[in-house]
Amino acid sequence: MELRQLEYFVAVAEEANFTRAAAREHVAQPGVSAQIRRLERELGEQLLDRSGRTVRLTEVGEAVLPYARAALAAVAGAKLAVAELAGLLRGRVDVGVVTACGAVDLPSAMADFHQAHPGVEVTLTEGNSAELLDAVRAGDLDLALVGLAGPPPEGISTHVVVDERLVAAVGPDDPLAEHTEIALYELRDRALICLPRGTGVRTCLDQACAAEGLVPRIAFEASGPMMLEKLAMRGMGVAILPGSAGPGLRAIPIAPELRSTLEFAWRAAGPTAPAARAFVEHVRQAFAPL
């Protein structure tokens, strides 16, 4: 008994026609008929009733069909297991990360993954959250660590790593330094220092201001929190930061509460490559929400 005989038998049973089955299997119709006749001779029973306009299963054929399908499924599963292992051994994972993401130790996670799977190449691309999400949706990146200001976009699944409240950071001599909390509208006339558009923090700020009917005065933009802190320390404005502020700065929670997250994001359907799927599972286990 050969696999191709089972394949042809299943095709004829499902198509109820030798010609359509042959076209489906990309072989000549006489070849399909010959292989099924050999199968019938080996089993000692007729599997197909060829007397009518359509081909029908005999009682024996009905009994054999589930086993034929199971055998073909088992072979397909074995091939998939080999392909998965080969892909994981020799695969590639394209990862994106927001600029100046010091709160998440992604390099250590990448190093641990490389140690476990030394044959997998892992690439790293920096960008802002909007750019990285577009790359994930387009399939240019397998996953990315991005900042979000709300639910993930349609078609994207995420794993939250950091969830922080935004604060207004000022130097010790700023009039706001004595506040324990500050309303968003109280910042309407202040020069603000923030991350650029396309980042989770900036999106959160812009959405909150729009909801309050405010237009934020963005005096300076910088790609990382450290530069924002330095500018605020020199009295250049109020820095909008996630979570906390550096030494010497006063971090004041903003009301209503504004929150920004750092999340690993990938296509909702999941990566197709075995190595990428393994990396997604690796970061899910390595990073519990902070």
C-alpha positions in Angstrom: 0.0 0.0 0.0 1.4 3.3 -1.1 0.6 6.9 0.1 -0.2 8.0 -3.4 -2.8 5.3 -3.6 -4.5 6.6 -0.5 -4.2 10.2 -1.8 -5.9 9.2 -5.1 -8.6 7.2 -3.3 -9.4 10.2 -0.9 -9.4 12.6 -3.9 -11.9 10.4 -5.9 -14.1 9.9 -2.8 -14.3 13.7 -2.2 -14.6 14.7 -5.9 -17.0 11.7 -6.8 -15.2 11.8 -10.2 -12.0 10.4 -11.5 -11.3 13.3 -13.9 -11.7 16.0 -11.2 -9.6 13.9 -8.8 -6.8 13.6 -11.4 -6.9 17.4 -12.0 -6.7 18.0 -8.3 -3.7 15.7 -7.9 -2.1 17.1 -11.1 -1.8 13.6 -12.7 -3.4 11.9 -15.7 -6.7 10.2 -15.1 -5.6 6.7 -16.2 -2.9 6.9 -13.5 -5.4 7.6 -10.8 -7.6 4.7 -11.9 -4.6 2.3 -12.1 -3.4 3.1 -8.6 -6.8 2.7 -7.0 -7.3 -0.6 -8.8 -4.0 -1.8 -7.3 -5.2 -0.6 -3.9 -8.4 -2.6 -4.3 -6.5 -5.7 -5.4 -4.3 -5.4 -2.3 -7.2 -5.1 0.0 -9.2 -7.7 -1.8 -12.3 -5.6 -1.9 -13.9 -3.0 -4.2 -13.7 0.5 -2.7 -15.6 2.5 -5.4 -18.8 1.9 -7.2 -18.2 3.0 -10.8 -21.5 2.0 -12.3 -23.3 5.3 -12.1 -22.7 8.8 -13.5 -20.9 9.7 -10.4 -18.4 7.6 -8.5 -19.6 6.4 -5.1 -18.0 4.7 -2.2 -18.9 1.1 -1.5 -19.6 -0.1 2.0 -16.0 -1.1 2.3 -14.9 2.2 0.8 -16.9 4.0 3.5 -15.0 2.0 6.2 -11.6 2.6 4.7 -11.9 6.3 4.0 -11.4 7.6 7.6 -8.3 5.4 7.9 -6.9 6.7 4.6 -7.5 10.3 5.7 -5.8 9.6 9.1 -2.8 8.1 7.4 -2.4 11.1 5.2 -2.8 13.5 8.1 -0.2 11.6 10.1 2.3 11.9 7.2 1.5 15.6 6.9 2.0 16.1 10.6 5.4 14.3 10.5 6.5 16.6 7.6 5.3 19.7 9.5 7.2 18.6 12.6 10.4 18.3 10.6 9.8 21.6 8.8 9.2 23.3 12.2 12.4 22.0 13.6 14.4 22.9 10.6 12.9 26.4 10.5 13.6 26.9 14.2 17.2 25.8 13.7 17.9 28.0 10.7 15.3 30.7 10.9 15.3 34.5 11.3 13.4 36.9 13.5 13.0 40.6 12.7 12.4 42.6 15.9 11.5 46.3 16.2 12.0 48.4 19.3 11.1 52.0 20.3 14.0 54.3 20.7 15.5 54.7 24.2 13.6 51.9 25.7 15.6 51.5 28.9 12.7 50.1 31.0 12.8 46.7 29.2 15.9 44.7 29.0 15.4 43.4 25.4 19.1 42.8 24.7 19.2 40.2 27.5 16.1 38.5 26.2 17.6 38.4 22.7 20.9 36.9 24.1 19.0 34.2 26.0 17.0 33.3 22.9 20.2 33.2 20.8 21.8 30.9 23.4 18.9 28.5 23.2 18.7 28.7 19.3 22.1 29.7 18.0 21.2 29.0 14.4 18.4 31.7 14.4 19.4 35.1 13.2 17.7 38.0 15.1 17.7 41.5 13.7 16.8 44.7 15.5 15.3 47.8 14.1 14.6 51.1 16.0 11.8 53.5 15.2 8.8 55.2 16.8 5.7 53.1 17.7 3.6 54.1 14.7 6.4 53.2 12.2 7.0 49.8 14.0 3.3 48.9 14.1 3.0 49.6 10.3 6.0 47.4 9.8 4.5 44.6 11.8 1.2 44.8 9.9 3.1 44.8 6.6 5.0 41.7 7.6 8.4 43.5 7.6 8.8 42.8 11.3 7.8 39.7 13.2 7.2 41.6 16.4 8.0 44.9 18.0 8.2 46.6 21.4 6.0 49.6 21.1 4.4 52.3 23.2 0.6 52.5 23.1 -1.9 54.8 24.6 -5.0 52.6 24.5 -6.2 49.3 23.0 -3.9 47.8 20.3 -4.8 48.5 16.7 -7.0 46.1 14.7 -5.2 43.1 13.6 -2.5 43.4 16.3 -2.0 41.2 19.4 0.1 42.5 22.3 1.7 41.5 25.5 1.9 44.3 28.1 5.3 44.7 29.7 5.1 48.2 31.3 2.0 50.2 32.3 2.8 53.6 33.8 1.0 56.8 34.7 2.3 59.9 32.9 3.8 62.7 35.1 4.8 66.3 34.6 8.4 66.7 35.5 9.9 70.1 36.5 13.0 71.4 38.2 13.0 72.1 42.0 12.6 75.9 41.4 9.6 75.6 39.1 6.3 76.9 40.6 4.7 73.5 40.0 7.2 71.7 42.1 5.1 72.0 45.2 2.0 70.4 43.6 1.1 66.8 44.5 -1.0 66.5 41.4 -1.7 68.8 38.5 -4.8 69.1 36.3 -4.1 68.8 32.5 -5.7 72.1 31.8 -3.2 73.8 34.2 -0.5 72.9 31.7 -2.3 74.7 28.8 0.0 77.8 28.9 3.2 76.0 29.9 5.9 75.1 27.4 5.9 71.3 27.2 8.8 68.9 26.5 7.7 65.6 25.1 8.5 62.7 22.8 7.7 63.1 19.1 4.5 62.2 17.4 4.2 58.5 16.7 5.2 57.5 20.3 2.8 56.1 22.9 3.5 58.9 25.4 2.8 61.7 22.8 -0.3 59.9 21.5 -1.6 59.7 25.0 -0.9 63.4 25.7 -2.5 64.5 22.4 -5.6 62.4 22.8 -6.1 63.7 26.4 -5.7 67.3 25.3 -8.1 66.9 22.4 -10.7 65.4 24.8 -10.2 68.5 27.1 -10.4 70.9 24.1 -6.7 71.9 24.7 -3.9 72.4 22.2 -0.6 71.5 24.0 2.3 73.9 23.6 5.1 71.6 22.6 8.3 73.6 22.9 10.8 70.8 22.5 10.7 67.2 21.2 13.4 64.6 22.0 13.6 60.9 21.1 14.4 59.7 24.6 13.3 60.5 28.2 16.9 61.3 29.4 17.0 64.4 27.0 13.5 65.4 28.2 14.7 65.3 31.8 17.8 67.4 31.1 15.8 70.1 29.3 13.3 70.2 32.2 16.1 70.4 34.7 17.5 73.5 32.9 14.0 75.2 33.1 13.2 74.8 29.4 9.7 73.6 30.1 7.6 70.8 31.7 8.6 67.3 30.6 5.9 64.8 30.1 7.3 61.4 31.1 6.1 57.9 31.9 6.3 56.8 35.5 9.0 58.8 37.2 11.7 61.4 36.7 15.4 61.5 37.2 17.3 62.9 40.2 16.6 66.5 41.0 13.3 66.6 39.2 9.9 66.7 40.7 7.5 64.2 39.1 3.8 65.3 39.5 1.0 63.0 38.5 -1.4 64.4 35.9 -5.2 64.4 36.3 -7.2 63.0 34.8 -4.9 60.0 35.0 -3.0 59.4 31.8 -1.4 56.0 31.2 1.1 54.8 28.6 2.2 51.2 28.1 5.1 49.4 26.5 3.9 46.2 24.7 5.3 43.6 22.5 3.1 43.6 19.4 2.7 41.0 16.6 0.1 40.2 13.9 -3.1 38.8 15.5 -2.9 35.8 13.2 0.5 35.1 14.7 3.9 34.8 12.9 4.1 32.2 10.3 7.8 31.3 10.7 8.6 28.8 13.4 11.5 30.9 14.7 9.3 34.0 15.1 6.6 32.0 16.9 9.3 30.7 19.3 10.6 34.2 19.9 7.0 35.5 20.7 6.6 32.7 23.2 10.0 33.5 24.6 9.2 37.2 25.3 5.8 36.3 26.7 7.5 34.1 29.3 10.5 36.4 29.9 8.6 39.6 30.6 5.8 39.7 33.2 3.9 43.1 33.3 5.6 45.8 35.4 
